[in-house]
């Protein structure tokens, strides 16, 4: 067809393809973004909405980190880098892990990714064949189960129960391990409940993994957002587990850098090579200029980060106390992260319906506990990454809505 040719009525037409690959039917999503989209629609219609649905710090990235990125851009750090990450960035992360987890790793153990999610995606892709079993917490971060199913693995949920402070019951975990178990996923501090595993919990998980030759994906993205007690890594509990661990961490939560998309994994070198190959085939690499801020962030001033953590502690206490004052709602005080997971089962309304009605009728965007798995029924997840003023107003709206039920 020439540049000036036009379609005529007698030309054959071909319908555009519509079918998706069957594997897409097993790929889930994050409900937080769906609720956010619905809330934005209501705001466009003039409705006031208080956002407690998104797991994102409402603070700005610390100024010295921004300055590091600007300097890197001006220095020409705008080109491709190695798939596994810039050497100096990988060494900075290895040093951070050595100093915070007390284990001996170097740069070859590190893969830098655009956000921390690719580490869970790539690790599961690299390790799990169809039919392999993966044990994961439920309720828990929904992407775990989504990716397990996507690659043909068999997700084996282990319930995080309120009566156990939402910690994984390690004896139940032990009972679920079979000869097909290839991976155990743990998350501490935990999304959506803010719970933390104890040293004993982690020792048992580590020993199970070592005894059975199982990998552990340790999601420690909230490790520096702890308000009660001391953060315990599985690497603190048993350094020998290093050869079985994929440690997931990143910049998003601690440094209020969700939009920067900077994460990393620390894993045995042979697995790091495989994960880097997956990165080559998908993202190529993580943006070079952004990687330049990781070292200055990890080892530079923590003044703004510490202030953010202090504020989160105040907000946690405010929202927990406020929720517990509302008849029909009870809420445990989480040790870390920036979420609460109140029990709303006494209302006699399914969690998803509470989510919908709170948004539509009270102007409060929250997430149903079932957004994090079937065992989340009877609960909501609220993020307290919002101002104290907005949290107080949200509590008033929730109480008023509950009073009408």
PyMOL commands that set and color helices and strands:
alter all, ss='L'
color gray80, all
select helices_A, chain A and resi 22-26+31-44+63-74+87-101+107-109+117-127+142-150+162-164+170-176+199-212+234-237+239-244+258-260+269-280+288-299+303-324+345-347+351-362+369-372+374-376+388-403
alter helices_A, ss='H'
color red, helices_A
select strands_A, chain A and resi 50-51+110-113+133-138+154-159+181-187+215-219+245-250+263-266+339-340+364-365+367-368+380-383
alter strands_A, ss='S'
color yellow, strands_A
deselect
rebuild
show_as cartoon
